Amino acid sequence: MARAIIITGGNLDNVKARLRQAQQMINERLEKAYIYDNMTGLLSRNGYYTISGEVIEPQLNQNKKIVIISIDL
């Protein structure tokens, strides 16, 4: 789905602020698309690797045992 961002009027500082806001919104959408599958809403392979590192590493640092079950269809 293509969308256009139209910014009109205002001084240069306002336009820059709105452009930064639009860029942040686009980056958030891209990050979500990178992490989650858009059809199922489940973690994608990239999301799994991104999130699992954040979850697993602290457990390993505390010498806790963990079990990982992964199914890839």
C-alpha positions as CSV (number, residue, x, y, z in Angstrom):
1,M,0.0,0.0,0.0
2,A,1.7,3.2,-1.2
3,R,1.1,6.4,0.7
4,A,2.2,9.9,0.1
5,I,3.3,12.3,2.7
6,I,2.4,15.9,1.9
7,I,3.7,18.7,3.9
8,T,2.6,22.2,3.1
9,G,3.0,25.6,4.6
10,G,4.7,26.7,7.7
11,N,8.3,27.8,8.3
12,L,11.3,25.7,7.6
13,D,11.7,24.5,11.2
14,N,8.1,23.2,11.2
15,V,8.6,21.5,7.9
16,K,11.8,19.8,9.2
17,A,10.0,18.7,12.4
18,R,7.2,17.2,10.4
19,L,9.6,15.5,8.1
20,R,11.5,13.9,11.1
21,Q,8.1,12.8,12.5
22,A,7.2,11.2,9.1
23,Q,10.6,9.5,8.9
24,Q,10.2,8.1,12.4
25,M,6.8,6.7,11.5
26,I,8.1,5.1,8.4
27,N,11.1,3.6,10.3
28,E,8.7,2.2,12.9
29,R,6.6,0.5,10.2
30,L,9.7,-0.9,8.5
31,E,11.0,-2.3,11.8
32,K,7.6,-3.9,12.5
33,A,7.6,-5.4,8.9
34,Y,11.1,-6.8,9.5
35,I,10.2,-8.4,12.8
36,Y,6.6,-9.6,12.2
37,D,5.0,-11.6,9.3
38,N,2.3,-9.4,7.8
39,M,0.0,-12.3,7.0
40,T,0.1,-14.1,10.4
41,G,1.3,-11.4,12.8
42,L,3.8,-13.9,14.2
43,L,7.5,-13.3,14.5
44,S,9.3,-13.7,11.2
45,R,12.7,-15.5,11.1
46,N,14.4,-12.1,11.4
47,G,12.2,-11.2,14.3
48,Y,12.9,-14.5,16.0
49,Y,16.6,-14.0,15.9
50,T,16.3,-10.3,17.0
51,I,14.0,-11.0,19.9
52,S,15.6,-14.3,21.0
53,G,18.9,-12.7,21.5
54,E,17.4,-10.2,23.9
55,V,15.6,-12.9,25.8
56,I,18.2,-15.7,25.8
57,E,21.4,-13.7,26.6
58,P,20.3,-12.5,30.1
59,Q,19.3,-16.1,31.0
60,L,22.7,-17.4,29.9
61,N,24.5,-14.6,31.8
62,Q,22.7,-15.8,35.0
63,N,23.7,-19.4,34.3
64,K,20.0,-20.4,34.0
65,K,19.0,-23.4,31.9
66,I,16.7,-22.7,28.9
67,V,14.8,-24.8,26.4
68,I,14.2,-23.5,22.9
69,I,11.7,-25.2,20.6
70,S,11.5,-23.9,17.1
71,I,9.3,-25.1,14.2
72,D,9.8,-23.6,10.7
73,L,7.2,-24.5,8.1
